[in-house]
């Protein structure tokens, strides 16, 4: 009995059922109220017709397509009654949003039809009762129909109207931005290709937006530059780049923002790159850091825009630095303290420029270092002639020389003034001395011939350690580590460290000798200090000098040698009397005495 009823129901084929289904379909298209009973009846009718009338599938799809096209034509007629741009956009967006909403609802009752058209079995339908609306055939039919009908006919008017509104906004006019946003959304949602939903948007809306932007600034930018000059134009360009990026975030899809920014940079900055860069050199010379910062931000967007600015900065540092040094040449060539202070002043001045104008960008820091190194190693302020090679056997002629900067020597002299007991070191606190030594190390990083500095520094250190004139032994040892940290030649630094080890060993030997010698020679041992040092670690002395020693010391020397041979068999002592020092005291009256070192 039930099978007979289903069979009778099934005899209601497509031709009989469609007139009953169509009113509900039209209500859905028009967004008119649909009762629950009508909604369920449409599901049931589609299901029964597809199930019992196999020839109805194509007929139903075609009939649905005709109704959708007819509805779209009516919508197009309503839209085209509006001539004014904003009214046209409002009408189109209203019609589109209603239609797009129904693209999610109308396909639902036709799931059985889509299943049949795709050749799926009845069992497969039961296994997957839910469908992805984006993949729906009916939804695709609706979107494609809209695209081929109303959209293809009026898309140029839509784009033109939307771009006119954006143009008006660029000129400071107010309008409803939702109109442009609504058009953009329709272009995005209109694409039925689920794998690339932005195809229609990119081929139409994005292209129109970028073309109109380029055309706008190709006209406006040259006019502004001619009237207001380069410096005001930079402010204009930076402002417009910022405005267009904000506008793009509002009117474009995220994927389009980089393309739009590139277009704006080309038309606002790249097109006038040479004109803008022509102002760079004078800005650097006049220390116009705010303007340079603005130029830097603009040129950093342009291919090869930064390279000319780096060259201008290098040239300025070299010319300004050398000019400053030449002005003070008479003073600084005679005073190592003044020389170092002048170099530090220049370094701080150029560093401040790079910080304030270029935000310590690594490229500009590198340019500063390169140019400052040239200033430090320049030979025009003073020169030290160093031999390039000795004449070979059978080669006549004098020794060739090459001009060399005296910077390493003066840096070493200044370190000596700070580390030795001098009027300068006595008036400075420990922290001030350390700060000045760190300043020397900073300049030292730029010195080309670091070996020259180390030779002078080692010679000064030798005298300080042997003559006991170091102001602070801890600072002396710290200096060795600081030299190691700034990358000074490792073999030189190692020898400096060895020198301090030798001094400590010598002090132990000296104390042992005094204790032994005091037993036989008395108190003279307490007034004499002998330094026994390893010749390999210390600076070589000059030619030996003949010195006439007091008789007491003449007798003292063999005792020292005997003592040392007992401790270190096979080693030989070589005396350097010219590096010795002593204190002479004499009395004039019973209440006065004088001391001479």
Secondary structure, DSSP 8 states (H G I E B T S, - for coil): -HHHHHHHHHTS-HHHHHHHHHHHHHHHHHT----HHHHHHHHHHHHHHHHH-TTHHHHHHHHHHHHHHHHHHHHHHHHHT--SHHHHHHHHHHHHHHHHHHHHHTTGGGHHHHHHHTT--HHHHHHT----GGG-HHHHHHHHHHIIIIIHHHHHHHHHHHHHHHHHHHTT----THHHHHHHHHHHHH---TT-TTHHIIIIIIHHHHHHHHHHHHHHHHHHHHHHHHHHHHHHHHHHHHHHHHHHHHHS-HHHHHHHHHHHHHHHTGGGHHHHHTTHHHHHHTT-HHHHHHHHHHHTTSTTHHHHHHHHHHHHHHHHHHHHHHHTHHHHTT-HHHHHHHHHHHHHHHHHHHHHHHTT-HHHHHHHHHHHHHHHT-SSS--EEEEEE---TT--S--EEEEE-SHHHHHHHHHHHHHBS-HHHHHS-HHHHHHHHHHHHHHHTT-S-HHHHHHHHHHHHHHHHHHT-BS-HHHHHHHHHHHHHTT--HHHHHHHHHHHHHHHHHHHHHHHHHHHHHHHHGGGGGG-------TTTS----S-------HHHHHHHHHHHHHHHHHSTT------GGG----EEEESSTT-EEEE-
